Amino acid sequence: MFISLTHHPPTHPDALALLADLTNDLARRYPVSHPGAANYIPEREALLVRAAFIVARIDGRPCGCGALVPFKFTEPNQKTVEPWDARVDLQTTTIAELKRMWVADWARGKGVAKAIANELETFAKVNGYSQIRLVTGIGQPEAIALYRRIGYVSFPKYGNYLMDNDLVCFEKQLDGN
């Protein structure tokens, strides 16, 4: 088994297929509370300066994805300004946000998610980020366990996630900056 990671735009056919699978997975996990939330595709954000979108493959077969984008909030209680807060300097912000991490059922337990996270953390360090934040849902216990296992700690909810009881937020300080 060989895991490969490739930086692609989120509009690449493999990325679009994985994001569609992610959408279906989230719709299954959160059918009532977040019926439309899974439809978000990070096209604009993942194409920003200092952003990345990763496609993972096992033996050439696409099996997972993840994105890293500049963190778009300037204040903890701020609601989002799409696609980002104009007060955030995308060239110099030191906080990134991990988004759209997902691995196909058949590839889980093989180190794919950890490999994607490691690649995105390396990208973050090289691009001047000192911390990464993320949000995930309570209906994704395997994601929560992964983030804790690789060093993420609970972080207060932020932005549009403040009042959502189905979501939890995490943060990781990066070494080497």
C-alpha positions in Angstrom: 0.0 0.0 0.0 1.4 3.4 -1.0 -0.1 6.7 0.1 0.6 9.7 -2.1 -0.4 13.3 -1.5 -0.8 15.8 -4.2 -1.6 19.5 -4.1 -4.5 20.2 -6.4 -7.0 23.0 -6.9 -10.4 22.1 -5.4 -11.8 22.1 -8.9 -9.6 19.1 -10.0 -11.9 16.1 -10.9 -10.5 13.9 -8.1 -11.0 16.8 -5.6 -14.6 17.4 -6.8 -15.4 13.7 -6.5 -14.0 13.5 -2.9 -15.8 16.7 -1.9 -19.1 15.1 -3.3 -18.4 12.0 -1.2 -17.7 14.3 1.9 -21.0 16.1 1.2 -22.9 12.8 1.2 -21.1 11.6 4.4 -22.0 14.9 6.2 -25.6 14.8 5.0 -25.9 11.3 6.4 -24.4 12.3 9.7 -26.3 15.5 10.1 -29.5 15.2 8.2 -31.6 17.6 10.3 -29.2 20.0 12.0 -27.0 20.9 9.0 -28.8 19.8 5.8 -27.0 22.4 3.5 -23.7 22.8 5.4 -22.0 20.0 3.5 -22.6 21.7 0.1 -19.8 24.2 0.8 -16.8 23.7 -1.6 -13.8 25.7 -0.6 -13.0 26.9 -4.1 -12.4 30.6 -3.4 -10.7 30.0 -0.1 -8.4 27.1 -1.2 -7.3 29.3 -4.1 -6.2 32.2 -1.9 -2.6 33.0 -1.3 -1.0 30.8 1.3 -3.8 28.2 1.0 -3.6 24.5 -0.1 -5.9 21.7 -1.1 -4.5 18.1 -0.8 -5.8 14.9 -2.5 -4.6 11.7 -1.0 -4.4 8.4 -3.0 -3.7 4.8 -2.0 -2.0 3.0 -4.9 -3.3 5.7 -7.2 -6.9 5.6 -6.1 -8.3 8.9 -4.6 -9.3 8.3 -1.0 -9.1 11.6 1.0 -8.7 15.3 1.0 -8.0 18.4 3.1 -7.6 22.1 2.8 -5.7 24.8 4.7 -6.7 28.4 4.3 -5.9 31.7 6.1 -8.0 32.0 9.2 -10.6 34.6 8.3 -11.7 36.0 11.7 -10.1 38.9 13.5 -12.2 38.5 16.7 -13.5 35.4 18.4 -17.2 36.4 18.4 -17.2 37.8 14.8 -19.5 36.3 12.2 -17.9 35.6 8.9 -17.6 38.0 6.1 -17.5 35.9 2.9 -15.1 34.8 1.7 -12.9 36.4 4.4 -12.7 39.4 6.6 -11.0 42.2 4.7 -9.2 43.2 7.9 -7.3 39.9 7.8 -4.0 40.3 5.9 -3.7 37.1 3.9 0.0 37.7 3.4 0.9 37.9 7.1 -1.7 36.3 9.2 -0.1 33.6 11.4 -3.3 31.5 11.9 -4.6 29.0 9.4 -7.8 27.0 9.4 -8.0 23.3 8.5 -11.0 22.5 6.4 -12.6 19.7 4.4 -10.6 16.9 5.9 -12.1 13.6 4.9 -11.1 10.0 4.1 -13.2 7.4 2.3 -14.5 4.6 4.5 -12.4 2.0 2.6 -9.2 3.9 3.4 -9.8 4.7 7.1 -7.4 3.3 9.6 -4.5 3.3 7.1 -2.9 6.6 8.1 -4.4 8.7 5.3 -5.9 11.4 7.5 -2.7 11.7 9.6 -0.7 12.0 6.4 -3.0 14.7 5.1 -2.8 16.6 8.4 1.0 16.3 8.5 1.3 17.6 4.9 -1.0 20.5 5.6 0.9 21.3 8.9 4.2 21.3 7.0 2.7 23.6 4.4 1.5 25.9 7.2 5.0 26.1 8.7 6.7 26.8 5.4 4.1 29.5 4.8 4.6 31.3 8.1 1.6 30.0 10.1 2.2 29.4 13.8 -1.2 27.8 14.6 -4.0 26.0 13.0 -7.6 26.0 14.0 -10.5 23.8 12.9 -14.1 22.9 13.5 -15.6 19.5 13.3 -18.9 17.9 14.4 -19.8 15.8 17.3 -21.1 13.2 14.8 -17.6 12.6 13.7 -16.0 10.9 16.7 -13.2 9.5 14.5 -12.2 13.0 13.4 -12.2 14.2 17.0 -10.1 11.3 18.1 -7.6 11.9 15.3 -7.2 15.6 16.1 -6.6 14.9 19.8 -4.1 12.1 18.9 -2.0 14.4 16.7 -1.8 17.3 19.2 -4.9 19.5 18.7 -6.6 20.8 21.8 -10.1 22.1 22.4 -10.6 25.8 21.5 -13.5 28.1 22.1 -16.0 28.2 19.3 -15.6 31.1 16.9 -17.4 33.0 14.1 -20.5 31.4 12.7 -20.0 28.3 15.0 -20.6 30.1 18.3 -24.1 28.9 18.9 -23.9 25.5 17.2 -24.1 22.7 19.8 -23.2 20.0 17.1 -19.7 21.5 16.6 -16.4 21.5 18.4 -13.3 23.6 17.7 -9.7 22.7 18.0 -6.4 24.4 17.8 -2.7 23.4 17.5 0.4 25.5 18.0 3.0 24.6 15.4 6.6 24.1 16.3 9.4 25.6 14.3 8.1 29.1 13.6 
